[in-house]
Amino acid sequence: MSAAGNITDEKLIALAGEGAFERGLGYFEQGRVENWRKKGNTITAQVSGSELYQVTLTHTRQRLEGYCDCPASESFDFCKHCVATALQYREDNSRQAKLEDGSAEQRIEAHLNTFSKQELSQQLLELILDDPEQRQQWSIKADVALNKMDAKQIKKRITAAIPYNKQLYRYAQVRNYFKQVGPVVELLEQQLLQLEAGSGLQLVEYALLRIQRALESIDDSGGFRLDVVAQLQNLHHAVLWRLDWDKSKLVAYLQALDAGPYTDMYPEFPHAYGELLGEEGMALVYNALQAEWDALPPLRPGAGWEQRYPYSRLEHLLRQQAEEAGDTRAIIQLLQKTATEERHFLELCDLCLEVGDWEQVERYLSDARERHRPERHPWNQEYRLERREQRLLVHRGKPEQALELQWRIFQGSLAVEDYTQLLTLAAKSKATEDYGDKAKHWLRQKLAVAEQNQFSTRYADALLEITMAEHNLGLALEVCEQHPVAVGLIAKLARACRDLPEAAIPLYARLVAHEVQGGKNAAYRRGVDWMLEAQELATTEPSKRVFVETLQGVREQFKGKRNFIQFLNEAFH
């Protein structure tokens, strides 16, 4: 092959002449040389000109000869077709020599170049037949190339690619299962434009149906199906654009899908099809949904899931429309038909409060009260009913009763928001009693009698939150020092006391203790981070002394935690 290096431009010009060389160079650059072969010293090729000409070259280290069956050559002259063949031969041999001296991949390519087309085909076929995935993909490619792929054939491939009753639960099994589905979905996508639109729609539906059926025995908690399902959903959308259905027929079709058992396999109705439906179609959708809703009787209490489902489906769609339009009264009308439990009537209360319909608020509060079931633990109550009753009392001009009810709500919830509302109502009712002092005194009483109770921290947390909300940091620090409180509140107080570093820094030691008790390196590092944050507060001589003492105390307290002490030493040399 290295002999090709002695085929120089000068030698070719000498053989063919400058004119034929230039024309042959153009043929070579245009890629007109096809199927050149070498056997011994003989090189054969075909060159496309005004016709397809056969070229034969004889090449050794000493000589180069050539002839062609074109009229210019008359089977013995070195014509432009011979020049093009010689140039192609020279370039391919030069490239082959570089491959042979190159990387492993390049040497493999050089080796493959020595095979005939038939030999390469046989090698490739053996590799394909040994790999089921490759066999499937190449089978599809072959049938497409040979025009063997019609709707019937595609359906057969979908059936084969998505078998039922496989009982697959391991991630690797499920991943491989849906990996086999991918090529068939890609085939469907490629052939969709060649198929009649109705046939294309049936095939997309069939593939989605088989996936849904397959999932009855396949645990795809890893979500391996999602890519192929999304691809099929896009195809479903695309094929609907090709159909010449009027809007009424399209709406009826989509509604039937949404009401059917396989609705989860399709894009969300109707919004995913909004552009396809247009304003006219969307209006038809909501008119049909409203008519279907109006035909339903009020939902009876105690209805099971099967009875509730038609209501839930329609209510969800119609409520979306009402929310987008900001139509609260339409939402109220929807809920009136399905309200059967306390929470439903409380939501109706809130919606009526939103539109200022106090008469209905009172009605729905009464309905909610009838269905109210006291919580097992009073401190877990959300006081949903009582909060709305309090607002109704204020509206009726009964602030004293509202205040009394809010006091009970606060005693149960211990929430800062309810404490704030308590003070607001006390001011509105012109109460002579200081409800701020009353609340804090009541919390201290609870703490005194429940100090050993596992729930005493609730009262300490509430007192701490209230004092912080009122920016009474002195009292907050006192509460934090005297009682066990939530770690999150200690952190909040430590940061609130940044201007009081001598008081704040010891709080960080409590945060460190909480982390170290976790017993893991990640927790130890968080403990070190707390000490680094505390160090930032030590900007004065007194605060620096407090920090040093606190750090020494932490070292002494946790000297048995070797990893923690190592992390601490790395941070504080």
C-alpha positions in Angstrom: 0.0 0.0 0.0 2.9 2.4 0.6 3.6 2.2 -3.2 0.7 4.6 -3.7 3.0 7.3 -2.3 4.9 7.4 -5.6 1.8 8.5 -7.5 2.6 12.2 -7.7 0.8 15.0 -9.4 3.7 15.4 -11.7 3.5 11.8 -12.8 -0.2 12.1 -13.5 0.3 15.3 -15.5 2.9 13.5 -17.5 0.6 10.6 -18.2 -2.6 12.6 -18.9 -1.6 16.1 -19.7 -2.5 19.2 -17.7 -6.0 19.6 -19.1 -7.0 16.0 -18.3 -5.3 16.3 -14.9 -7.3 19.4 -13.9 -10.6 17.8 -15.0 -9.7 14.5 -13.2 -8.8 16.5 -10.1 -12.3 18.1 -10.2 -13.9 14.7 -10.6 -12.0 13.4 -7.6 -12.9 16.4 -5.4 -16.5 16.0 -6.4 -16.5 12.4 -5.1 -17.2 10.8 -8.5 -15.0 7.7 -8.0 -17.0 4.8 -6.8 -16.3 1.2 -5.6 -12.6 1.1 -6.3 -11.0 -2.3 -5.7 -7.4 -3.6 -5.8 -6.4 -7.1 -6.6 -2.6 -7.7 -7.0 -1.3 -4.8 -9.0 -4.7 -4.1 -10.7 -7.0 -1.3 -9.5 -10.6 -1.1 -10.8 -13.1 1.6 -10.2 -16.2 3.3 -11.7 -16.3 7.0 -12.3 -19.5 8.9 -13.0 -19.3 11.4 -15.8 -21.8 11.9 -18.5 -22.1 8.1 -18.1 -20.7 5.6 -15.6 -17.2 4.6 -16.9 -15.1 1.6 -16.0 -11.5 2.4 -15.1 -8.6 -0.1 -14.8 -5.2 0.9 -13.5 -2.0 -1.1 -13.2 0.3 0.1 -10.5 3.7 -1.0 -9.2 6.6 0.9 -7.7 8.1 1.3 -11.1 5.1 2.1 -13.3 1.6 3.3 -13.5 -0.7 2.6 -16.5 -4.4 3.0 -17.0 -7.2 2.8 -19.5 -10.9 3.5 -19.5 -13.9 2.6 -21.6 -14.7 6.3 -22.2 -14.5 7.7 -25.8 -11.5 9.9 -24.8 -9.4 7.1 -23.6 -10.2 4.6 -26.4 -9.2 1.9 -23.9 -5.5 2.8 -23.8 -5.0 6.6 -23.1 -4.7 7.8 -19.5 -7.8 10.0 -19.3 -9.4 12.3 -16.7 -11.3 9.3 -15.3 -8.0 7.5 -14.7 -6.6 10.6 -13.0 -9.6 10.8 -10.6 -9.2 7.1 -9.8 -5.5 7.4 -9.2 -6.0 10.4 -6.8 -8.8 8.5 -4.9 -6.5 5.5 -4.6 -3.6 7.6 -3.4 -5.7 9.4 -0.8 -7.4 6.3 0.6 -4.0 4.6 0.9 -2.5 7.6 2.7 -5.4 7.6 5.2 -5.1 3.8 5.7 -1.4 4.2 6.5 -2.3 6.8 9.2 -5.0 4.5 10.7 -2.5 1.6 10.9 -0.2 3.7 13.0 -2.9 5.3 15.1 -4.9 4.4 18.2 -6.6 1.1 18.9 -9.9 2.4 17.4 -8.0 3.6 14.3 -6.2 0.3 13.9 -9.5 -1.5 14.1 -10.9 0.7 11.4 -7.8 0.0 9.3 -8.4 -3.7 9.7 -12.0 -3.4 8.7 -11.0 -1.5 5.5 -9.3 -4.7 4.3 -12.6 -6.6 4.3 -14.9 -6.8 1.3 -18.4 -5.5 1.5 -19.8 -9.1 1.7 -17.4 -10.0 4.5 -18.3 -6.9 6.5 -22.0 -7.6 6.0 -21.6 -11.1 7.4 -19.6 -9.9 10.4 -22.2 -7.2 11.2 -25.1 -9.7 10.8 -23.5 -12.1 13.3 -23.1 -9.3 15.9 -26.7 -8.1 15.4 -28.2 -11.6 15.7 -26.3 -12.1 19.0 -27.8 -9.0 20.6 -31.7 -9.0 21.1 -31.8 -5.2 21.3 -29.7 -4.7 18.2 -31.7 -7.3 16.4 -34.9 -5.5 17.1 -33.6 -2.1 16.0 -32.0 -3.5 12.8 -35.2 -5.4 12.0 -37.1 -2.2 12.2 -34.6 -0.4 10.0 -34.6 -3.1 7.4 -38.4 -3.3 7.2 -38.6 0.5 6.9 -35.9 0.6 4.2 -37.7 -2.2 2.3 -41.1 -0.6 2.6 -42.4 -3.5 4.6 -43.7 -1.3 7.5 -47.5 -0.7 7.3 -50.0 -0.1 10.1 -50.5 -3.8 10.6 -46.8 -4.5 10.9 -46.3 -1.6 13.4 -49.1 -3.0 15.5 -47.5 -6.4 15.6 -44.2 -4.8 16.8 -46.0 -2.8 19.5 -47.7 -6.1 20.7 -44.3 -7.9 20.8 -42.5 -5.0 22.5 -45.1 -4.5 25.3 -46.1 -8.0 26.6 -48.4 -8.4 29.6 -48.2 -10.4 32.8 -44.4 -10.1 33.2 -44.4 -9.8 37.0 -41.4 -7.5 37.1 -40.3 -5.7 40.3 -36.6 -5.2 40.2 -35.3 -1.9 38.8 -33.0 -3.5 36.3 -35.8 -5.7 34.9 -38.2 -2.8 34.6 -35.6 -0.5 33.0 -34.8 -3.1 30.4 -38.5 -3.8 29.7 -39.2 -0.2 28.8 -35.8 0.1 27.0 -37.2 -2.4 24.6 -40.3 -0.3 24.1 -38.3 2.8 23.0 -37.3 1.7 19.4 -41.0 0.7 18.6 -42.2 4.2 19.8 -39.5 5.8 17.6 -40.6 3.7 14.7 -44.2 4.9 15.2 -43.0 8.5 15.3 -41.0 8.0 12.1 -43.9 6.4 10.2 -46.7 8.6 11.5 -46.7 11.0 8.6 -46.8 8.1 6.1 -49.8 6.5 7.9 -53.4 7.6 7.5 -54.3 9.8 10.4 -57.0 7.5 11.8 -54.6 4.5 11.7 -51.9 6.6 13.4 -54.3 7.5 16.2 -55.3 3.9 16.7 -51.7 2.8 17.0 -50.9 5.5 19.5 -53.9 4.6 21.6 -53.0 0.9 21.3 -49.4 1.5 22.6 -50.7 3.5 25.6 -53.3 0.9 26.4 -50.7 -1.9 26.4 -48.4 0.1 28.7 -51.3 0.7 31.1 -52.1 -3.0 31.0 -48.5 -4.0 31.5 -48.2 -1.8 34.6 -50.8 -4.0 36.3 -48.0 -6.6 36.8 -44.9 -4.3 36.6 -43.7 -2.2 39.5 -42.4 0.9 37.8 -41.8 3.0 40.9 -38.5 4.0 39.3 -40.5 5.8 36.5 -38.8 4.1 33.6 -42.0 4.3 31.5 -42.2 8.1 31.7 -40.0 8.9 28.6 -41.9 6.5 26.3 -45.3 7.6 27.7 -44.4 11.3 27.2 -43.2 10.5 23.6 -46.5 8.8 22.9 -48.5 11.6 24.4 -46.7 14.0 22.0 -47.6 11.7 19.1 -51.2 11.7 20.3 -51.3 15.4 20.2 -49.6 15.5 16.8 -51.9 13.0 15.1 -55.0 14.8 16.4 -53.8 17.9 14.5 -53.9 15.8 11.3 -57.4 14.7 11.7 -60.1 16.8 9.9 -62.6 16.5 12.8 -64.8 19.4 13.6 -64.6 20.8 17.2 -67.7 19.0 18.4 -66.3 15.6 17.4 -62.9 16.4 18.9 -64.4 17.5 22.2 -66.6 14.4 22.4 -63.5 12.2 21.8 -61.3 13.9 24.4 -64.1 13.9 26.9 -64.6 10.1 26.4 -60.8 9.6 27.0 -60.9 11.8 30.2 -63.9 9.8 31.6 -62.4 6.5 30.7 -60.3 4.1 32.7 -57.0 5.0 31.0 -57.1 8.8 31.4 -53.8 8.9 33.3 -52.0 7.8 30.2 -53.0 10.9 28.3 -52.0 14.6 28.6 -54.1 16.6 31.1 -57.5 17.4 29.7 -58.5 20.0 28.5 -55.5 22.4 29.0 -52.9 20.2 27.2 -55.1 20.4 24.1 -56.0 24.1 24.5 -54.2 25.2 21.3 -55.7 22.4 19.3 -59.2 23.1 20.6 -59.0 26.9 20.3 -61.5 29.2 21.9 -64.4 27.5 20.2 -63.4 24.1 21.3 -62.7 25.1 24.9 -66.1 26.8 25.1 -67.7 23.6 23.9 -65.7 21.6 26.5 -66.8 23.7 29.4 -70.4 23.9 28.2 -70.5 20.1 28.0 -68.8 19.7 31.4 -71.3 22.1 33.0 -74.2 20.3 31.5 -72.9 17.0 32.8 -72.4 18.6 36.2 -75.9 20.1 36.3 -77.4 16.7 35.6 -75.8 15.2 38.7 -77.9 15.2 41.9 -76.3 16.5 45.2 -73.7 14.0 46.4 -75.1 12.0 49.3 -73.1 11.8 52.6 -71.0 8.7 53.0 -70.6 8.1 49.3 -67.7 5.8 48.4 -64.9 6.5 46.0 -66.8 5.1 43.0 -69.8 7.3 43.7 -67.6 10.4 44.3 -65.3 10.0 41.3 -67.7 11.5 38.6 -68.2 14.5 40.9 -64.5 14.9 41.7 -63.5 14.7 38.0 -66.0 17.4 36.9 -65.5 19.5 40.0 -61.7 19.6 39.4 -62.1 20.7 35.8 -64.8 23.3 36.4 -63.1 24.7 39.4 -59.9 25.2 37.4 -61.9 27.3 35.0 -63.6 29.3 37.8 -60.2 29.9 39.6 -58.6 31.1 36.3 -61.5 33.5 35.9 -61.4 34.6 39.5 -65.1 33.6 39.9 -65.5 32.7 43.6 -69.2 32.4 43.4 -68.9 29.8 40.7 -66.6 27.8 43.1 -69.2 28.1 45.9 -71.9 26.7 43.6 -69.7 23.7 42.8 -68.9 23.0 46.4 -72.6 23.2 47.4 -73.3 20.0 45.4 -70.4 18.0 46.9 -70.1 19.3 50.5 -70.7 16.4 53.0 -68.0 16.8 55.7 -67.0 19.5 58.1 -64.0 20.6 56.1 -66.2 21.1 53.0 -68.5 23.5 54.8 -65.6 25.3 56.4 -64.2 25.9 52.9 -67.6 27.2 51.9 -67.4 29.5 54.9 -64.1 30.9 53.8 -65.3 31.5 50.2 -68.4 33.2 51.5 -66.2 35.4 53.7 -64.2 36.2 50.6 -67.2 37.6 48.8 -68.8 39.1 52.0 -71.8 36.8 52.1 -72.3 36.7 55.8 -75.7 35.1 55.7 -74.3 32.1 54.0 -71.3 32.1 56.4 -73.7 31.6 59.2 -75.5 28.8 57.4 -72.3 26.9 56.5 -70.9 27.3 60.0 -74.1 25.7 61.3 -73.6 22.8 58.8 -70.0 22.4 59.9 -70.9 22.5 63.5 -73.3 19.6 63.0 -70.6 17.5 61.5 -67.9 18.6 64.0 -66.0 15.8 65.8 -63.8 17.0 68.6 -60.1 16.0 68.2 -58.8 13.3 70.5 -56.1 15.7 71.8 -57.2 19.3 72.3 -53.7 20.7 71.7 -53.7 19.2 68.2 -56.8 21.0 67.1 -56.6 23.6 64.4 -59.7 25.4 65.8 -60.9 25.8 62.2 -64.6 26.0 63.3 -63.8 28.4 66.2 -61.7 30.8 64.1 -64.6 31.3 61.7 -67.1 31.6 64.6 -64.9 34.3 66.0 -64.9 36.3 62.8 -68.7 36.0 62.6 -69.0 37.3 66.2 -66.9 40.3 65.2 -69.1 40.9 62.2 -72.2 40.8 64.4 -70.8 43.5 66.6 -70.0 41.2 69.5 -66.3 41.8 70.2 -66.5 40.7 73.8 -67.8 37.3 72.9 -65.2 37.1 70.1 -62.5 37.9 72.6 -63.7 35.2 74.9 -63.7 32.7 72.1 -60.2 33.9 70.9 -58.8 33.3 74.4 -60.0 29.7 74.3 -58.5 29.3 70.8 -55.1 30.7 72.1 -55.2 28.4 75.1 -55.5 25.4 72.7 -53.2 26.5 69.8 -50.5 28.5 71.7 -49.8 30.1 68.4 -48.2 33.6 68.2 -50.7 34.5 65.5 -53.6 33.7 67.9 -51.8 35.7 70.6 -51.6 38.7 68.3 -55.3 38.3 67.3 -56.1 38.1 71.0 -54.5 41.5 71.7 -56.3 43.0 68.6 -59.7 41.9 69.9 -58.9 43.0 73.4 -58.2 46.5 72.0 -61.4 46.4 69.8 -63.6 45.4 72.8 -61.9 47.9 75.0 -61.2 45.2 77.6 -60.0 46.5 80.9 -57.8 43.4 81.5 -54.3 43.3 80.0 -54.5 40.1 77.8 -50.8 40.2 77.1 -50.0 39.8 80.8 -52.9 37.4 81.2 -51.5 35.1 78.5 -47.9 35.2 79.8 -49.1 34.6 83.4 -51.3 31.7 82.3 -48.3 30.1 80.4 -46.1 30.4 83.5 -48.8 28.7 85.5 -48.9 25.9 83.0 -45.2 25.6 83.1 -45.2 25.4 86.9 -47.7 22.5 87.1 -46.4 20.7 84.0 -42.7 21.0 84.4 -42.2 17.2 84.6 -44.8 16.6 81.9 -43.6 15.6 78.4 -45.8 18.4 76.9 -44.4 21.2 79.1 -42.1 22.3 76.3 -45.2 23.5 74.3 -45.8 26.2 77.0 -42.2 27.2 77.1 -42.0 27.4 73.3 -45.1 29.5 73.2 -43.8 31.9 76.0 -40.5 32.2 74.2 -42.1 32.9 70.8 -44.3 35.6 72.3 -41.5 37.4 74.1 -39.4 37.3 71.0 -42.3 38.6 68.9 -42.6 41.5 71.4 -38.8 42.0 71.2 -38.5 41.4 75.0 -35.2 39.6 74.6 -34.4 39.8 78.3 -37.5 37.8 79.2 -36.9 35.5 76.2 -33.4 34.7 77.4 -34.8 34.0 80.9 -37.3 31.6 79.5 -34.7 29.9 77.4 -32.3 29.5 80.3 -35.0 28.2 82.8 -36.9 25.7 80.5 -36.2 23.2 77.7 -37.3 24.7 74.4 -37.2 23.7 70.8 -33.8 23.8 69.1 -35.1 25.9 66.3 -36.3 28.6 68.7 -32.8 28.6 70.4 -31.2 29.3 67.1 -33.8 32.0 66.3 -33.1 33.7 69.7 -29.3 33.4 69.3 -29.5 35.3 66.0 -32.0 37.8 67.5 -29.4 38.6 70.2 -26.5 39.4 67.9 -26.3 42.8 69.6 -26.0 41.0 73.0 -23.1 38.7 72.2 -22.3 37.7 75.8 -25.8 36.4 76.1 -26.0 34.9 72.6 -22.8 32.9 72.6 -23.8 30.4 75.4 -27.0 29.7 73.3 -24.8 28.4 70.5 -23.2 25.9 73.0 -26.7 24.4 73.4 -27.1 24.1 69.6 -23.7 22.4 69.5 -24.8 19.9 72.2 -28.0 19.1 70.2 -25.9 18.3 67.1 -23.3 16.3 68.9 -26.0 14.1 70.4 -26.7 13.0 66.8 -23.5 10.9 66.9 -22.7 11.3 63.2 -19.9 13.1 61.4 -22.4 15.3 59.5 -24.0 16.4 62.8 -20.5 17.0 64.3 -19.7 19.3 61.4 -23.0 21.2 61.9 -22.0 21.6 65.5 -18.7 23.1 64.4 -20.5 25.5 62.1 -22.6 26.8 65.0 -19.4 27.5 66.9 -18.0 29.4 63.9 -21.2 31.4 63.8 -20.8 32.2 67.5 -17.2 33.3 66.9 -18.4 36.0 64.5 -20.2 37.7 67.4 -17.0 37.9 69.5 -15.9 41.4 68.4 -15.3 43.0 71.9 -13.0 41.9 74.7 -15.8 40.8 77.0 -17.5 38.8 74.2 -14.2 37.3 73.2 -13.6 36.0 76.7 -17.2 34.6 76.8 -16.5 32.8 73.4 -13.2 31.3 74.7 -14.9 30.1 77.9 -17.8 28.6 75.9 -15.4 26.9 73.4 -13.4 25.4 76.3 -16.6 24.2 77.9 -17.7 22.5 74.7 -14.3 20.8 74.4 -14.5 19.5 78.0 -18.2 18.4 77.6 -17.5 16.4 74.5 -13.9 15.3 74.9 -15.0 11.7 74.5 -16.3 12.4 70.9 -13.0 12.1 69.1 -14.2 12.9 65.6 -16.1 16.0 66.8 -13.0 17.2 68.8 -10.9 16.6 65.6 -13.3 18.7 63.5 -13.3 21.4 66.3 -9.5 21.5 66.4 -9.3 21.9 62.6 -11.7 24.9 62.8 -10.1 26.5 65.9 -6.3 26.0 65.8 
